């Protein structure tokens, strides 16, 4: 069994990293980043964290076994939510 505090921290890190990578790859241009500042990075990180929590808990609800499977689901959830968020925005 895994430690709940460690799981929480890992999901936070997975979501934040996914958000930052997504913002870097699919984010606004250089000029828009200069105008908005670090808010774009922070928003993407927070949306990535939300997606990671959604993906992780969906994996748990679907009884996908294994620690690695749950964390892969967290990364996929973060990517999916970031993609949908960017498409809506």
N, C-alpha and C positions, 0 to 999 in steps of 0.2 A: 504494500500500500504506500501511497505517497503522502508526504507532509502537506497539509492544506496551505500553509504559509508559502512554502516553496512553489507549489502549483500556482498560487495567486501571483507571485512575483514573475514566474516564467510566462504566464499569460500576459501580464503587463508588458514585459520585455518584447514578446513576440508581436503584440499589437502595435507597440510604439515603433519598433524597427520596421514592421510592414508599412506603417503609415509614413514614416520618413523616406523609405525607399520608394514607395508609390508616389509621394510628392516630388521626389527628385526626378523620377522617370516620366511621370505623366502630369506634373504640376504646371503651373503657369510659367510664362517666360521670365527671362532675367529682369526685365523692366518692371513687371508686375511684382516680382519678389522684392525689388528695391523699394517700391511704394508701400506694400503691405507689411514688410518686415517679417519678423519671425512668427507672426500670427498664423500664416499658412502652414508652417511646419507643426505648430502646436495643434491646430485643428485637425490636420491629417493624422497626427499621432493619437489624438483622442478618438477619432473615428476608427482608426485601426485597432485600438484597445477595445472599443465596443464590439467590433466585428470579431475579434479574437475570443472574447467572452461568449458571444453568441455561438460561434463555431465549436468551441470547447464544450459548452453545455448541450448543444445538439448532439455531439458525439456521445456524450454521457447518456443522454436520453435514448439514443438509438442503440445503446449498449455496445458501441464499438470498443472492443477490449484493447488493452495495451496502452502504456503511457505514451509511446511514440505516436500511436494513431490519434490519440486525443490532441496532442500538440500539433500534429499535421492538420487536423481539422480546425484547430484554432488559427493557424496560418491561412488556411483556405477561407475560413470565415472572414478573417480580416481583409483578405484580398477581394473577396466578393462584395463585402459591404463598402469598401473603398471604391470599387468600380461603380457600384450602383449610386453611391453618393456623388461621385464625380459626374456621372451621366445625368443625374437630376439637376445638379448645380449647373 
